[in-house]
Amino acid sequence: HASRWASRGDLCWLPDSSAVLFLSLRDEALYKTTEAEVRGDISYGTGYAKEGKFSKELFSFNLNTGEIRRFADGYSPELSGDSGQIAVREAGAIRILDIQGTEQACVHIPRLGYSSAVLSPDGKLILATIRPNISFRFGGRLTVVDLSQPGLRHILADEFAGKYKWISAEKGISTNGVSSVR
């Protein structure tokens, strides 16, 4: 039983399966806010959410000890299977963290899409969507970014929307449901 509230989604195993990362509001008391306490002029919570009131961060829950600790800023954690690194999103950037939550790299991607960014199994490539430069348009371009050359991006598919993941293969790396990346 975890002693901290978690927000919906954004779960990720740590490499040794001893702990799970989860997203939680920085101020945990907000989970108990009633509708009557909120003063919004447009919809439930609009006025109440000003000035970062609903800031979230990642926490780890150790399954063996029950300990919960702050892990890192960001959201949408994704584990890279072989490298043990974790990719998290934060304000138009993808941060690469080690298993302690320490930043190893940070790549700023203009128009980063809303889907999770996924690290390749070896931790050298990022698979992400880039939003089209058109307002109110869903989806985006499925793009591979090499961490050693973040300015160089390879577009795999246009008008892409959905969940994707890397799958290790004998002769390289391929994506689930998308053409091979070698």
Secondary structure, DSSP 8 states (H G I E B T S, - for coil): --SS---SS--EE-TTSSEEEEEEESSGGGGG--GGG---SSSTTTTTTGGGTT-EEEEEEETTT--EEEEES-EEEEE-TTT--EEEEETTEEEEE-TTS-EEEEEE-TTB-SS--EE-TTSSEEEEEE--SSTT---EEEEEEETTEEEEEEEEEEEE-S---EEEETTEEEETTS--B-
